[in-house]
Amino acid sequence: MSSAKTDKRGKRRASSPLFGLVIILALLATAGFFAARDFLSMRAEEPIRPSAGLTSIRPLSSYFPALAGTPGDTDVYVFKGREEGGRVLILGGTHPNEPAGYVSAVVLIENLRVDRGTIFIIPRANRSGFTHSDPQEASPQRYAIETPSGRRFFRLGSRVTNPVHQWPDPTIYVNPGGQALAGIEARNLNRAYPGRPRGNLTERVAFGVMELIRRERIGLGLDLHESAPEYPVINALVFNEAAADLAATAQMSLQDQGLDFRLEASPPNLRGLSHREWGEAAGIKAVLIETPNASHGRLKGRPSASLVVDGRDKFYVRAAGLGRLYVPFGPEGIPLRDRVARHLAGVAALLAGLADLEPENAVGISGLPDPDGIRAGGVGAFLRRPPGGRP
């Protein structure tokens, strides 16, 4: 008996379940193709256009060769002055879902000139984390910053290393500092210091950063981060003991500029973090800077690229009215330009404080955008135009 039926005009029409299955499979294949294309597109790195003050770009694997050819290898931008002075390391992109830290590092690279001392900048500290998004978060893959020459797009990655590059997660992760954590933290760069030379990929990246610190005789290390408005450590300078005087000096300078920053001492029993392990393992001053990011929080509404850039969310406004946040949050939100301005003001204040407290380790810089200029003109005004003027 045929599985086809005849319509009122006497024409045969297909009704086989096989036909429906073919249609479903075709739709799934199409969706899979576009999803795979979008996923793989996150491996394409957006360009960074260094200022004329750049001295060199070298891979992190030049300090730890075992990283060569792995997704953990990443670029180190070096700005060396003509005069000897202090040596500073600045990290962005430790957590690629905290965009102000990454964008601040890019703005530094595209504007900075160093007259005295040396500054090393790693904009994509966890390079692997930029190649994927956090699952089940519905986060956008990219966000756009308007510039005079058009839009520039930046990836919004994940807090942790891509599982394609490091898997499986253990049930419990015991980090190099000896602290037991949830298994997913095995892919969190800021829980992996001081690293392990034969550890997992994330631990090897951490070890590579430590090798840079040791070999380049870094005296001050800065790690640029963001946190949710409901998180208590926010708008903060988190410092280890060696950097206590420096952090306090910088805080006073920032307060004079109308920027409220908290001082947070690095907890000795919280292991694996940059502000703890850089100081203990290498004896340097280490400071982590936190700014508030609504797209990073749990109280937000719909995730979107505009939330990343504009920082406006009605649910955070409501939460602020209920006293649930640790920062003021009004209808204007906390946009990316304000967060980047805050990061750069923090960097400038810490460098100025270093010059005051240790003149022999001063680092002289120029070209750093003024925070008021960033707030007024936007981040895009301080991003360099490409050859030909196209973004």
N, C-alpha and C positions, 0 to 999 in steps of 0.2 A: 504494500500500500504506500503510495507516494506521500512524502512529508510536505509537499507543496500544496497550496490551496488555490482556488480559482475565485477571482473577484467578480463583481456584477457584470463587468464587460467581457468576462470569459477569459481574461488574461491570468496566467499563472504567476503567483508571487511567492517568493521564498519565505519560509517560516521556520526553517531549520534552526535549532539551537546553535548549530555550528556557525551560522552566519553571525549571530549576535556575539558569539565568543570571539570571532575574528575581529569584529568592530571594537570590542573591549580591549583586546590585546593590542590593536593598532593605536588606540588612544593611550594605553599605558606606555607603549614604546615611544610615542611622541612626547609624552610628559617626561619620561625617563631621559630622553635625549636632551631636552631643554634643561632639566635639572642637573644632569651630568655636565652639560656645557657651562652652566652657571657655577657649579662647584669647582670645576677645573679652572675657570677664569680667575678664581681667587689666588691662584698660584702666580699670576702675572703681577709683578711688583710695580706700583706706581712710581714715576720718576721722582728723584730728589735732585735739585739743581743747586749745587754748592756755590757759595759766594767766592769771590776772587781771593779771599783769605785762606782758602783750603790749602793745606800742605800736601796731604796724601790721603788715599783711601786704601785700607788694607783689610784682609779678611781676619775674622777672629781666629781662624785656623793657623794664622801666622804665629800665634802665641801657643796654640794647642793643636798640633797637626792632625790629631785623631778626628777633628771635626771636618777636615777637608772632604768635600764631596757629599756631605750629609745635609739634611734640611736644617740642621742647627747652625751651620756656618753663616755668618752675617757680617755686614760691612761695618768697619770702624773708621770714622771720619776724624782726621787729625788736623788740628789747627795749632801751629807752632809759631811763637813769636820770635823776634830777633834777639830779644834779651832772655836770659835765663830767669826762671821764677818757679812758681808752684806748678803742680801737675794735677789736673782735675779730670775725673771721669763722669760723664753724664749719660744716663740710660733713659731712653724712651721705649715704649713697646714691650716692657716686661709683661704686661697684661694687654694684649691688643684690643680688648673690648673696653679699654679706658682711653678714649681718643685724645683727650687733651695732652696726656703725657707724650704720645707719639707726635702729634702735630707741633707741640712746643719744641721737640727735638728737631723736627724738620725746619721750623722757623729759625732756630738757632743756626743750623747748617747753612741755610740760604741767606743769612745776613751777617754772620759773625766774622770779625777780624780779631786776631789775638796779637797784641804788641809785645807782651811779656808773658813768659811761661808757656804751658801747653795744655790744650783742652782736647780730650778724646770724647767723641760722641758716638754712641751706638743707638740709632733710632729704632731699629727693629731687634730688640734684645732677644725676644722669643720669635724668631723669624717663622718657625713652623706654625705658631699660633695665629698668624695672619692668613693662613691658607684655608681656614674653615671657620664656621660659626658655631656657637653653642647650640646643641640640640634642644628642641622643644621650647625655645625662647622666642621664635618668630622674629629674630633680630634682622635688620637689613644687612645686606652684604657690604654695602657702600654708602657713603654720604658725600655730598658735594659742598665745596667751599667756593663761593663766588670770588673771582679775581678780576682785575682790570682787563685781562686777556681772555676771559671766559671761565667756565667752571673747571675746577680740578677735583677729581674724585679720589677718595681714600677708602681703603678697606676697613671694615669694622670686624675684626677677627674675634678670637675666643680667648678666654682667660688662660687656657691651658694648651699644651702642645697637641697637634693634630694626632688623633689615635691611629691614623694611617701610618704615621711615622714612629709611634711608640705604643705598643700594645702587647699583652693585656695589662690593665690596671690590677695591682694586687688588691686583696681584700682590705688589708691594712698596710699603709706605707710608713716605713721607718726611715726618716730622712737622714742625710749625713750628719745632722746635729743630734741625732738620737731620739727625736720626737716621733711618737706614733700619731699618724694622721689618717684620714679617710683615703681610700685607694686612689681616687682621682687626683689627689694632691701630688702624686708621683709625676704628674705632667705640669705642675705649677712651678715656674722658674723661681718665683719668690718664696719657695719653700725648700729649694734644692741646694742652697749655699751651705758650705763652701764647695760643694760638688764632689764628684768622684771621677777619677780619670778613666775608670773602667765601668762606670755606672750606666744607667739608661741615658737616652739622648738628652733629656732635660738636665740631668746631673752633669753630663759632659759639657753642656753649654755653660752651666754655672762654674764648672772648673776652669773653662776657657776664660771667663770673665776674671776669675781670681788670678789666673796666670798673667793676664794683662795688667792687673793691679800690681802684682809683685814685680814683674819685669820692667814696667814703666815707672815704678816707684811713685805710684799715685798717692797723693796726700789727702785728697778730699774726693769722696764719691757721692753723687747725687742720683737718686732713683725717682723718676717722675710718674705719679700714679693718680688715679681717681677712685672715689668711693661713693656709695649711695648716700643721699641726704639724710637717711635715717640711721646711718652708721656713726658712732660717736667719735671715731678718729677721722676728722674731716677738717678741711681748711687748716691743715696741721703741718708742722715740721716734726717728723719723728726722727730722733737722733740717738746715737750711741753715746756712751759716757765721754769718749774722747772729743766729741763735737758739742758738748753741753754749752760751753762758753760761746762758741760760734753761733749755735742756734739761738741763744738768748740775744746776742748782739743783732743778728738778722731780724729777729722778731721785733725788737724795738724800732729798727729802721722801717720795717713794713708797717708797723702801727703809725709811725709818723706820716706815712703815705696814705693813711686811711684804710689799710688792708688788715683785717683782723685775722691773725694766725694763732693757733694754739701750739703750745709746746708739749710734745709727748715723748717721754723717755722710752727708749726701746726696752721692752720687758726682757730681763735676762733668761727667763724660762720659756720664751717663745723662740724656737730655734728654726734655722733655715732661711731667715729673712735677710735681705741685704743690709739693713741698718744694724742688725745684730752681728751677722757673720763676717761682713767686710771688716768691721772693727776688730773682732776677736781673732780672725784668721790672718789678717794682714796688718793690723795695728793702725788703720787709717781712720780719719774722721768720716763718718757716713751719715747722710741725712736723706730721708724719704719725704717727698712733698706730696700731699693729698689735696685734691680739689673735688667739689661736689658735682656729681654727674647723674642727672635724673634717669637717663637711659640705662644706667647700670643698676638701678634700684629695683626693689620688689613691690613698691607701692604705685608704680607708674600705670598709666593706661595702656593704650595700644603702642607697641614698639614701632618706631619709624625713623627714617633718616632725618626728618625735620626735628624730631625730639633730640637726636644726637647734636644737631647744630644749633637749634633755637632754644632748646632746654626748657620749653614750656609744657606744663602738664597740670591739668585741673585737679587731678587726684592728689598731687603733691601740694597744691595750694590748700586743699582741704585738710591734708595731714598737718600742714604747718599751723593751720587754725586750731587744730586739736592738740597742738603741742607735742607732736610725735617726731619732729625733726630736730637735728642739731645745727641747722643753718636756717636763716630766713629764706622763705620761698614765696614770692608773690606771683601775680599773673604774668609778669614779664619774664619769669623763669630765670634760669642761670645758663646763659648761652655759652657756646664754645669759645667765643671771643673773650668773654670775661674769665673763663677758666684758663685759657692760654696766657692771658695777661697776668693772671695770678701766678702761674708757674714761672714765667719769665721774670717777674718781680722778685720771686723767691730766689731764683738763681742769681740775679744781680745782687740781692742783699747778702747772700751767703758769700759771694766772691768779694764784695766790699768788706764784709766782716773779716774774712780771711786776711785781707790786706792790712786791716787795722790791728789784728791780733798777732799776725806773723808777717811782718813786712818783707822778710826774706823769701816768703812763699807766695807773695802777691802774684795775681794773674791780671794783667792789663788787657782789657777788651774794648772794642768799639763796634758800632753797627747794631748793637742789640736794640730791638724796637722798644720804644717807650710804652709801658702798659696803658697809659691814657690814650696813646695813639692807636693801639690795638682795639681798645674798647670803642673808640670813636669811629675808626675807619674799617674795622673788621680784620680778621686774620688774613684774608685774601690780599689785602693791600701790601702785605709783607712777604708774599710768596713770589719767587722770581718768574719772569716770563721765559718761556722756552724760545729757542731759535725760531724765528719766523713769527713769533707772537701767538702761536696757538697753544692752548693748554695741554 
